[in-house]
Amino acid sequence: MKKTLEVRGMTCEHCVKKVHKIVSRFEGVSDLSVDLHKMEASFECDPQRTDVARIVKAINEFGYTAREKG
């Protein structure tokens, strides 16, 4: 299942790497891409193994503002 999150608060490549690291730690996530200019994180996930709400919460806990798009 393809998911896209809006991620506000990223200002540089360090932020992109941090968000990438946060999301990639979750089991069932693959094909992850974080785009600074679009302010998005897109990934494939297995809904049996991945809770997108937990990913959003983890990103927010690091000081960014994430929410699921569409």
C-alpha positions in Angstrom: 0.0 0.0 0.0 1.5 3.4 -1.1 1.4 6.1 1.6 2.4 9.8 1.4 3.0 12.0 4.4 3.2 15.7 4.4 6.2 16.6 6.6 6.6 20.2 7.6 9.6 21.6 9.4 12.3 20.1 7.2 14.8 22.8 6.2 17.9 20.9 4.9 19.3 17.6 3.8 20.1 16.7 7.4 16.3 16.9 8.1 15.6 14.7 5.1 18.1 12.1 6.4 16.6 12.3 9.9 13.0 11.7 8.6 14.3 8.9 6.4 16.0 7.2 9.3 12.8 7.6 11.5 10.5 6.0 8.9 12.9 3.3 7.8 13.0 1.9 11.3 9.5 0.7 11.0 8.9 -2.9 10.0 7.1 -3.3 6.7 8.2 -0.1 5.1 9.9 -0.2 1.7 10.6 2.0 -1.3 11.0 5.1 1.0 11.6 8.5 -0.5 11.8 11.8 1.4 11.6 15.0 -0.6 12.6 18.3 0.9 11.1 20.5 -1.8 7.7 18.7 -1.8 7.8 18.4 2.0 6.8 14.7 1.7 7.8 11.2 2.7 6.4 8.5 0.4 6.7 4.8 1.0 5.2 1.4 0.4 4.0 -0.3 3.5 2.5 -3.6 4.6 -0.7 -2.7 6.6 -0.3 -6.0 8.5 3.1 -4.9 9.8 3.0 -1.1 9.7 0.9 1.4 11.6 1.1 4.7 9.7 -0.3 6.6 12.8 2.8 5.4 14.7 5.1 6.6 12.0 3.4 10.0 12.0 3.7 10.2 15.8 7.4 9.3 15.7 8.1 12.0 13.1 6.2 14.5 15.2 8.1 13.5 18.4 11.3 14.6 16.6 10.0 18.2 16.1 8.6 17.9 12.6 4.9 18.2 11.7 3.6 15.1 9.8 0.2 14.1 8.6 -1.1 11.6 6.1 -2.0 13.1 2.7 -5.2 12.1 0.9 
